[in-house]
Amino acid sequence: MTRFRGTTVVILMLVLTLTGCAPRAAETPKVVAATIKPLALIAQAVAGSELTIEVLGSDAGTARSDAADLASRSAVVLQTGTSIDSWADDLGPGTAHHVKLSDALGSGTAGGAWLSLGDSVDMARLIRDTLDALFPELKEGFDSRYATLVTQCSQADGRLKQLVWKGSTRAFVAADTTWAVAASDYGLRVVVQKPLASLDLASADAASMITTWGAAEKTHVVVVNVAPGTGTSVGRPPNGLVICYLDPLGAGAGSDFVPWLEGQLTLLASALAK
């Protein structure tokens, strides 16, 4: 009787296997989640079309309503490791493993590292290493695309250095330190003034105040982070200011990381050129 029961089980499993109904070993989902769009663009550059990349954050950088569900269906969650996406720490139980990309950078690195071509390469390397470990069968593709990204970033950095060094000023005024890491790559200084966020930048009073703030650095260039859905540009109102409107969270970005970031930094360079 025991032998008959065992034989029956073997036959049943064989039938299930042949019909495609046998239980399968759990597979790592080929989905990677990133908290903000720029990280998703870096991840996509490394992953190519072999993985699905989901963005957990809105264009404003806050968590989407379905962020926890998307994370739970992902193999890994990539986050900056800074205050911009600290909400990812609280997505709830059962979510994927988290990788804080700030671990690839030097200690004390401020927010906005994804706006630096050099720091982006370091973060991309950690993304590559993470994907290599999760999907070893796809390693060759990840490694090749990472190498391509490094080359693209290096070439863009060279072009930007030529532009920035042609500028007539080497500093700008901003309401926060979002662009400080990128600025330091090119020897630029940021004059942080929080009251800037509430000023009417077209007014004479604003021009007078900003000129005073920037006097020590001999600059009247202002960088403003645009709201989602607002275009980027360089404006020169009659009050004498040069206003550079930038998109640090990539709300208006296309599908390629390097062209988007180079475009943002090119606008900054053109504002500094006055």
C-alpha positions as a Markdown table, in Angstrom:
| # | Residue | x | y | z |
|---|---|---|---|---|
| 1 | Met | 0.0 | 0.0 | 0.0 |
| 2 | Thr | 2.8 | 2.4 | 0.9 |
| 3 | Arg | 4.7 | 1.6 | -2.3 |
| 4 | Phe | 1.5 | 2.1 | -4.4 |
| 5 | Arg | 0.9 | 5.5 | -2.7 |
| 6 | Gly | 4.5 | 6.5 | -3.4 |
| 7 | Thr | 4.2 | 5.4 | -7.1 |
| 8 | Thr | 1.0 | 7.4 | -7.4 |
| 9 | Val | 2.6 | 10.6 | -6.1 |
| 10 | Val | 5.5 | 10.2 | -8.5 |
| 11 | Ile | 3.2 | 9.7 | -11.5 |
| 12 | Leu | 1.0 | 12.7 | -10.4 |
| 13 | Met | 4.1 | 15.0 | -10.2 |
| 14 | Leu | 5.3 | 13.8 | -13.6 |
| 15 | Val | 1.9 | 14.5 | -15.1 |
| 16 | Leu | 1.8 | 18.0 | -13.5 |
| 17 | Thr | 5.3 | 18.7 | -14.8 |
| 18 | Leu | 4.4 | 17.7 | -18.4 |
| 19 | Thr | 1.2 | 19.8 | -18.3 |
| 20 | Gly | 3.0 | 22.8 | -16.9 |
| 21 | Cys | 1.2 | 22.7 | -13.6 |
| 22 | Ala | 4.0 | 21.7 | -11.3 |
| 23 | Pro | 5.0 | 24.0 | -8.5 |
| 24 | Arg | 7.9 | 26.2 | -9.6 |
| 25 | Ala | 10.7 | 27.5 | -7.5 |
| 26 | Ala | 10.2 | 31.2 | -6.6 |
| 27 | Glu | 11.8 | 33.5 | -9.2 |
| 28 | Thr | 13.3 | 36.9 | -8.4 |
| 29 | Pro | 10.9 | 39.4 | -10.0 |
| 30 | Lys | 12.6 | 41.3 | -12.9 |
| 31 | Val | 11.3 | 44.6 | -11.6 |
| 32 | Val | 13.4 | 47.3 | -10.0 |
| 33 | Ala | 11.9 | 50.2 | -8.2 |
| 34 | Ala | 13.5 | 53.7 | -7.8 |
| 35 | Thr | 12.3 | 56.4 | -5.5 |
| 36 | Ile | 12.8 | 59.4 | -7.8 |
| 37 | Lys | 12.8 | 59.6 | -11.6 |
| 38 | Pro | 16.6 | 60.5 | -12.0 |
| 39 | Leu | 17.5 | 57.3 | -10.1 |
| 40 | Ala | 15.1 | 55.4 | -12.4 |
| 41 | Leu | 16.8 | 56.8 | -15.5 |
| 42 | Ile | 20.3 | 55.8 | -14.2 |
| 43 | Ala | 18.9 | 52.3 | -13.4 |
| 44 | Gln | 17.3 | 52.0 | -16.8 |
| 45 | Ala | 20.6 | 53.0 | -18.4 |
| 46 | Val | 22.3 | 50.0 | -16.7 |
| 47 | Ala | 19.4 | 47.6 | -16.9 |
| 48 | Gly | 18.4 | 48.2 | -20.5 |
| 49 | Ser | 15.2 | 46.5 | -21.7 |
| 50 | Glu | 15.9 | 43.3 | -19.7 |
| 51 | Leu | 14.3 | 44.7 | -16.5 |
| 52 | Thr | 11.2 | 46.8 | -15.8 |
| 53 | Ile | 12.0 | 50.0 | -13.8 |
| 54 | Glu | 9.2 | 51.5 | -11.7 |
| 55 | Val | 9.3 | 55.0 | -10.2 |
| 56 | Leu | 7.8 | 55.1 | -6.6 |
| 57 | Gly | 7.8 | 58.9 | -6.3 |
| 58 | Ser | 5.7 | 61.6 | -7.9 |
| 59 | Asp | 7.2 | 64.4 | -10.0 |
| 60 | Ala | 7.4 | 66.4 | -6.8 |
| 61 | Gly | 9.4 | 63.7 | -5.1 |
| 62 | Thr | 6.8 | 62.5 | -2.6 |
| 63 | Ala | 5.6 | 58.9 | -2.5 |
| 64 | Arg | 2.9 | 57.8 | -5.0 |
| 65 | Ser | -0.2 | 56.3 | -3.5 |
| 66 | Asp | 0.7 | 52.9 | -4.8 |
| 67 | Ala | 4.4 | 53.0 | -3.8 |
| 68 | Ala | 4.2 | 50.3 | -1.2 |
| 69 | Asp | 2.5 | 47.9 | -3.6 |
| 70 | Leu | 5.0 | 48.6 | -6.4 |
| 71 | Ala | 7.9 | 48.1 | -4.0 |
| 72 | Ser | 6.5 | 44.8 | -2.7 |
| 73 | Arg | 6.5 | 43.5 | -6.3 |
| 74 | Ser | 10.1 | 44.6 | -7.0 |
| 75 | Ala | 13.3 | 42.8 | -6.6 |
| 76 | Val | 15.0 | 45.8 | -5.0 |
| 77 | Val | 14.2 | 49.4 | -4.2 |
| 78 | Leu | 16.8 | 52.0 | -5.1 |
| 79 | Gln | 16.8 | 55.2 | -3.0 |
| 80 | Thr | 19.1 | 58.1 | -2.6 |
| 81 | Gly | 19.7 | 57.7 | 1.2 |
| 82 | Thr | 19.0 | 61.3 | 1.8 |
| 83 | Ser | 15.9 | 63.3 | 3.0 |
| 84 | Ile | 14.4 | 63.6 | -0.4 |
| 85 | Asp | 13.1 | 60.0 | -0.3 |
| 86 | Ser | 13.3 | 59.1 | 3.4 |
| 87 | Trp | 9.6 | 58.1 | 3.0 |
| 88 | Ala | 10.8 | 55.0 | 1.3 |
| 89 | Asp | 12.0 | 53.7 | 4.7 |
| 90 | Asp | 8.4 | 53.4 | 5.8 |
| 91 | Leu | 6.8 | 51.6 | 2.8 |
| 92 | Gly | 5.7 | 48.8 | 5.1 |
| 93 | Pro | 6.4 | 45.1 | 5.7 |
| 94 | Gly | 6.9 | 42.7 | 2.9 |
| 95 | Thr | 8.5 | 45.2 | 0.6 |
| 96 | Ala | 11.7 | 44.6 | -1.4 |
| 97 | His | 15.3 | 44.9 | -0.2 |
| 98 | His | 16.4 | 48.6 | -0.1 |
| 99 | Val | 19.7 | 49.9 | -1.4 |
| 100 | Lys | 20.7 | 53.4 | -0.4 |
| 101 | Leu | 22.9 | 54.8 | -3.2 |
| 102 | Ser | 24.5 | 57.3 | -0.9 |
| 103 | Asp | 26.5 | 54.3 | 0.3 |
| 104 | Ala | 28.5 | 54.6 | -2.9 |
| 105 | Leu | 29.5 | 58.2 | -2.1 |
| 106 | Gly | 31.8 | 59.8 | 0.4 |
| 107 | Ser | 30.6 | 60.4 | 3.9 |
| 108 | Gly | 28.6 | 63.6 | 4.5 |
| 109 | Thr | 27.4 | 63.8 | 0.9 |
| 110 | Ala | 24.5 | 66.2 | 0.6 |
| 111 | Gly | 21.3 | 65.7 | -1.3 |
| 112 | Gly | 21.3 | 66.2 | -5.0 |
| 113 | Ala | 24.2 | 63.8 | -5.8 |
| 114 | Trp | 22.2 | 62.5 | -8.8 |
| 115 | Leu | 22.8 | 66.0 | -10.3 |
| 116 | Ser | 26.5 | 65.4 | -10.3 |
| 117 | Leu | 27.9 | 63.4 | -13.3 |
| 118 | Gly | 30.7 | 62.0 | -11.1 |
| 119 | Asp | 28.5 | 61.0 | -8.2 |
| 120 | Ser | 25.9 | 59.5 | -10.7 |
| 121 | Val | 28.6 | 57.2 | -12.0 |
| 122 | Asp | 29.4 | 56.0 | -8.5 |
| 123 | Met | 25.7 | 55.4 | -7.9 |
| 124 | Ala | 25.4 | 53.6 | -11.2 |
| 125 | Arg | 28.3 | 51.3 | -10.2 |
| 126 | Leu | 26.4 | 50.3 | -7.0 |
| 127 | Ile | 23.3 | 49.7 | -9.1 |
| 128 | Arg | 25.3 | 47.5 | -11.5 |
| 129 | Asp | 26.8 | 45.5 | -8.7 |
| 130 | Thr | 23.3 | 45.1 | -7.1 |
| 131 | Leu | 21.8 | 43.9 | -10.4 |
| 132 | Asp | 24.7 | 41.6 | -11.1 |
| 133 | Ala | 24.1 | 39.9 | -7.8 |
| 134 | Leu | 20.3 | 39.6 | -8.3 |
| 135 | Phe | 20.3 | 38.6 | -11.9 |
| 136 | Pro | 23.7 | 36.9 | -12.6 |
| 137 | Glu | 22.4 | 35.5 | -15.9 |
| 138 | Leu | 22.2 | 39.1 | -17.2 |
| 139 | Lys | 25.5 | 40.3 | -15.8 |
| 140 | Glu | 27.2 | 40.8 | -19.2 |
| 141 | Gly | 24.6 | 43.2 | -20.4 |
| 142 | Phe | 24.6 | 45.2 | -17.1 |
| 143 | Asp | 28.4 | 45.5 | -17.2 |
| 144 | Ser | 28.5 | 46.6 | -20.8 |
| 145 | Arg | 25.8 | 49.3 | -20.4 |
| 146 | Tyr | 27.4 | 50.6 | -17.2 |
| 147 | Ala | 30.7 | 51.0 | -19.2 |
| 148 | Thr | 28.8 | 52.9 | -21.8 |
| 149 | Leu | 27.2 | 55.2 | -19.2 |
| 150 | Val | 30.6 | 56.0 | -17.7 |
| 151 | Thr | 31.9 | 57.0 | -21.1 |
| 152 | Gln | 28.8 | 59.2 | -21.8 |
| 153 | Cys | 29.1 | 60.9 | -18.4 |
| 154 | Ser | 32.8 | 61.6 | -19.0 |
| 155 | Gln | 32.2 | 63.1 | -22.4 |
| 156 | Ala | 29.4 | 65.3 | -21.0 |
| 157 | Asp | 31.6 | 66.4 | -18.1 |
| 158 | Gly | 34.3 | 67.5 | -20.5 |
| 159 | Arg | 31.8 | 69.6 | -22.6 |
| 160 | Leu | 30.4 | 71.2 | -19.5 |
| 161 | Lys | 33.8 | 72.1 | -18.1 |
| 162 | Gln | 34.5 | 74.1 | -21.2 |
| 163 | Leu | 31.2 | 75.9 | -20.9 |
| 164 | Val | 31.4 | 76.7 | -17.2 |
| 165 | Trp | 34.9 | 78.0 | -17.4 |
| 166 | Lys | 33.8 | 80.6 | -20.0 |
| 167 | Gly | 31.4 | 82.1 | -17.5 |
| 168 | Ser | 31.8 | 85.6 | -16.2 |
| 169 | Thr | 30.8 | 84.6 | -12.6 |
| 170 | Arg | 31.6 | 81.5 | -10.6 |
| 171 | Ala | 28.7 | 81.6 | -8.1 |
| 172 | Phe | 24.9 | 81.7 | -7.9 |
| 173 | Val | 22.2 | 82.4 | -5.4 |
| 174 | Ala | 19.8 | 79.6 | -4.5 |
| 175 | Ala | 17.1 | 78.9 | -1.9 |
| 176 | Asp | 18.7 | 75.5 | -0.9 |
| 177 | Thr | 21.7 | 73.2 | -1.5 |
| 178 | Thr | 20.1 | 71.1 | -4.2 |
| 179 | Trp | 22.7 | 72.0 | -6.8 |
| 180 | Ala | 25.6 | 72.3 | -4.5 |
| 181 | Val | 27.2 | 68.9 | -5.3 |
| 182 | Ala | 27.0 | 69.5 | -9.0 |
| 183 | Ala | 28.3 | 73.1 | -8.6 |
| 184 | Ser | 31.4 | 71.8 | -6.7 |
| 185 | Asp | 32.3 | 69.6 | -9.6 |
| 186 | Tyr | 33.0 | 72.8 | -11.6 |
| 187 | Gly | 34.5 | 74.9 | -8.9 |
| 188 | Leu | 31.3 | 76.9 | -8.4 |
| 189 | Arg | 29.9 | 78.3 | -5.2 |
| 190 | Val | 26.3 | 78.5 | -4.0 |
| 191 | Val | 25.1 | 81.4 | -1.9 |
| 192 | Val | 22.1 | 79.8 | 0.0 |
| 193 | Gln | 19.4 | 82.2 | 1.0 |
| 194 | Lys | 16.1 | 80.5 | 2.1 |
| 195 | Pro | 14.1 | 83.8 | 1.8 |
| 196 | Leu | 14.7 | 83.6 | -2.0 |
| 197 | Ala | 11.8 | 81.1 | -2.3 |
| 198 | Ser | 9.2 | 83.8 | -1.3 |
| 199 | Leu | 10.5 | 86.7 | -3.5 |
| 200 | Asp | 8.9 | 88.1 | -6.6 |
| 201 | Leu | 12.0 | 87.7 | -8.8 |
| 202 | Ala | 10.7 | 90.3 | -11.3 |
| 203 | Ser | 10.6 | 93.1 | -8.8 |
| 204 | Ala | 13.2 | 95.8 | -8.1 |
| 205 | Asp | 13.2 | 94.9 | -4.4 |
| 206 | Ala | 14.1 | 91.3 | -5.2 |
| 207 | Ala | 16.9 | 92.4 | -7.4 |
| 208 | Ser | 18.3 | 94.7 | -4.7 |
| 209 | Met | 18.2 | 92.0 | -2.1 |
| 210 | Ile | 19.7 | 89.3 | -4.3 |
| 211 | Thr | 22.5 | 91.6 | -5.5 |
| 212 | Thr | 23.3 | 92.2 | -1.8 |
| 213 | Trp | 23.4 | 88.5 | -1.1 |
| 214 | Gly | 25.7 | 87.8 | -4.0 |
| 215 | Ala | 27.9 | 90.9 | -3.6 |
| 216 | Ala | 30.8 | 89.0 | -2.0 |
| 217 | Glu | 30.8 | 86.5 | -4.9 |
| 218 | Lys | 30.1 | 89.1 | -7.5 |
| 219 | Thr | 27.0 | 87.4 | -8.8 |
| 220 | His | 23.4 | 88.2 | -9.5 |
| 221 | Val | 22.6 | 84.8 | -11.0 |
| 222 | Val | 19.7 | 83.0 | -9.3 |
| 223 | Val | 18.8 | 79.3 | -9.6 |
| 224 | Val | 15.2 | 78.3 | -9.0 |
| 225 | Asn | 13.9 | 74.8 | -8.9 |
| 226 | Val | 10.8 | 74.7 | -11.1 |
| 227 | Ala | 7.5 | 73.1 | -10.1 |
| 228 | Pro | 6.4 | 69.9 | -11.9 |
| 229 | Gly | 5.0 | 70.7 | -15.3 |
| 230 | Thr | 6.9 | 73.9 | -15.6 |
| 231 | Gly | 9.5 | 74.3 | -18.3 |
| 232 | Thr | 13.2 | 75.0 | -17.7 |
| 233 | Ser | 14.9 | 78.1 | -19.1 |
| 234 | Val | 17.1 | 81.1 | -18.4 |
| 235 | Gly | 15.4 | 84.4 | -17.9 |
| 236 | Arg | 16.7 | 88.0 | -17.9 |
| 237 | Pro | 14.1 | 90.3 | -16.4 |
| 238 | Pro | 14.5 | 94.1 | -16.7 |
| 239 | Asn | 15.6 | 94.3 | -13.0 |
| 240 | Gly | 19.0 | 93.0 | -14.0 |
| 241 | Leu | 18.9 | 89.5 | -12.5 |
| 242 | Val | 19.7 | 86.3 | -14.4 |
| 243 | Ile | 17.3 | 83.6 | -13.4 |
| 244 | Cys | 18.0 | 79.9 | -14.2 |
| 245 | Tyr | 15.0 | 77.7 | -13.9 |
| 246 | Leu | 16.1 | 74.0 | -13.4 |
| 247 | Asp | 14.3 | 70.7 | -12.9 |
| 248 | Pro | 16.2 | 68.7 | -10.3 |
| 249 | Leu | 13.7 | 65.8 | -10.1 |
| 250 | Gly | 13.4 | 65.2 | -13.9 |
| 251 | Ala | 9.7 | 65.9 | -14.2 |
| 252 | Gly | 10.3 | 66.9 | -17.8 |
| 253 | Ala | 13.0 | 64.5 | -18.5 |
| 254 | Gly | 12.8 | 62.0 | -21.4 |
| 255 | Ser | 14.1 | 58.5 | -21.2 |
| 256 | Asp | 17.9 | 59.1 | -21.2 |
| 257 | Phe | 19.7 | 60.2 | -18.1 |
| 258 | Val | 22.9 | 61.8 | -19.5 |
| 259 | Pro | 21.2 | 64.1 | -22.1 |
| 260 | Trp | 18.7 | 65.3 | -19.4 |
| 261 | Leu | 21.4 | 66.1 | -16.8 |
| 262 | Glu | 23.7 | 67.6 | -19.4 |
| 263 | Gly | 20.8 | 69.8 | -20.5 |
| 264 | Gln | 20.2 | 71.1 | -17.0 |
| 265 | Leu | 23.8 | 71.9 | -16.4 |
| 266 | Thr | 24.2 | 73.5 | -19.8 |
| 267 | Leu | 21.4 | 75.9 | -18.8 |
| 268 | Leu | 23.2 | 76.7 | -15.6 |
| 269 | Ala | 26.4 | 77.4 | -17.6 |
| 270 | Ser | 24.5 | 79.7 | -20.0 |
| 271 | Ala | 23.1 | 81.6 | -17.0 |
| 272 | Leu | 26.6 | 82.1 | -15.6 |
| 273 | Ala | 27.9 | 83.3 | -18.9 |
| 274 | Lys | 25.3 | 86.1 | -18.8 |
